[in-house]
């Protein structure tokens, strides 16, 4: 039953990558690919006065620093939630930290542009207070601004991986360490950090992949100082239509990723450790510092968003302070824009198809994988999660080049395919995680009691997978509605909601735009919270350890 | 008596494995169970007992052989078409349903009306002692209650054959003892045939009418628990059921009698019924049949007894008996079970750990078993 899902990955991911590999050895003349084997694309990338390589090196250096800073800043917060916060309060912290992650990436970048830009809130305030006569570069279109935005964007992801590894930490280990004479600092370096090392490294890798593949943030926040390697790649497919050269740059990025991943894997001692059990223990030691840190971090996460909403409701023609009153004028203006409504409907249509496909195929694949063990399962799991290991820029390029090779027009279906390539793995993994504790003997028991396989599935497996399926549908919906870079690459003339917002942001910052961002934020918060209620509201009774009296 | 279960010539090899998990010999494994009988399949992990149970329940397809239940050939039938129900290891209760829905699941699958279902669920719940637990969530059950619920679910359809896969493995000792008694009571009251898989020889002997001992995919002996202890078929069986201290070594025939010469002890006895036909024997000294007296009374034994000098190492009290451990030399550790009176005499004799003593036994009490490892 994994076959349909694997087919999607092969058609949408593996074959396109192969075509891309071939293209990278073909030259382009006048925007047309020429079927002639050559290394010229690669020699051009390595020569050209070193521009491309320097940008690659520069990108990796900056992104590596950003990922490191993100993980380091995340750690105290994750430690606080996993070890120090009371178990009954953990879901509150968790939801507070993760919810922003599922709201529009574009809108969140926009929230910071609103703060940082030349006309951003910070520069305006500085000038109004006569602390600066002209916009300060540091807060507009410069590297520090990108760094802060990156930390903001990827904090939830880094938090989640660190938190998951710390949640297994047995608090008694810390007591044992201090009993054996370790001071708090030594406990941290000798017990806690080694314990969650693999989680920290995984968080770093995930942040790195997303940041290095990001196109939006450097463009919107960084301006001319924000040229990343992925911008160079995308540019080859804009006006210049350098298919072969773009493909070669893509592979150089991929190869660099591969090297980096291998190095980190070796550094982390290979394999993910899975010791310890999920615990509801916590340390009763009070720590005002950690609590303050956690609250500050939550404020950092929400202030840009709150400002967005505030400006969207501000009865003033100018974006920014002072707040002259609350009005729904801008919000209603948003819904009067026919182009926007059209973009919204298109996005909804695409999201619906992508979600249905992903959830149905993902459920089949996850159920099958939950039933099997060993090599077969590992191969399937690897194939299905591969698209998530690559930056979306590369996935999008694969689809574009693949469609060019077979001469298919880009359009609605190419966008749907691009979305399914990454929503399907997400759906499969989420449902699989839900089924992980599922006792397979239950299906056997149902059949033993007279249920045919299809009824055993309907009565036993499906109801227990359902919260996972619903959560997967929600997450896939959010991802599809928000997807920018792949859509940007593979679209024909279609304008989805994120494409509409992107072009609007580039044009100018207006109160209408603030109102639109506010509407999107409120809508996605609502969907996420509803989804969380459905997924976690039910009693998680399965997967319980055998109970002893 | 009528035969409920008749398995003939079962063999099974799992893909990718060299050895047969069941039936390494060509003739395969055969076993029968009579109606109302509790048959225990006893053996260490990996001996093929769970595979055998799986073949009976239809979860594992045998490569060879046939399974008949109440005279009907069910070989190749899927689990949902068989008149068998199983109590799974770890119970496999459906966590998203309450007790009532779990127990009634099989009846629902059979299309039995809700009203009739209710009555039958109530009846089987009271049979296992879970009256009034209908609406309880599975997660709210204690280990023992979950065990009963799993039993009730398997019994609700009144199967011809009830299969139990290590059902008591997750319970603590006291509860396990209690559930063993209840299983026997349930079997008596329902008249159902039980096949019970376990690796615990005490459990098998406490509840089973007959025990089938398995080794490396073969059934090496099927007997009542008493017979199993009286005449283990081989050294393997004797060791697995812990019948006593096994002495092995060179054999010497003396008429009907055989002398086994161990490294530091010689034991003489008659070849038992079960082991006839074997060429080499090991001797089993059963703890209950041994006597111990002070070292200065050597040679005082009556006719037909043998003795050896040993050093008492320690004494273990198990709540009713004292078990004295005595070493002949490094090689042989003898165990002697003493009742209360015998232990009082042991103390009066001034015996205690560290002191030498004479351990003696009747030749007629020695069990000779085939020593396949010789």
Interface residues (C-beta under 8 A of the other chain):
Chain A: X439 X441 X442 X444 X445 X446 X447 X448 X449 X450 X451 X452 X455 X459 X460 X463 X464 X539 X541 X542 X544 X546 X547 X548 X549
Chain B: X57 X58 X59 X78 X79 X80 X84 X85 X86 X88 X89 X90 X92 X93 X94 X95 X96 X105 X106 X109 X110 X137 X138 X139 X142 X143 X144 X146 X153 X154 X157 X170 X171 X172 X175
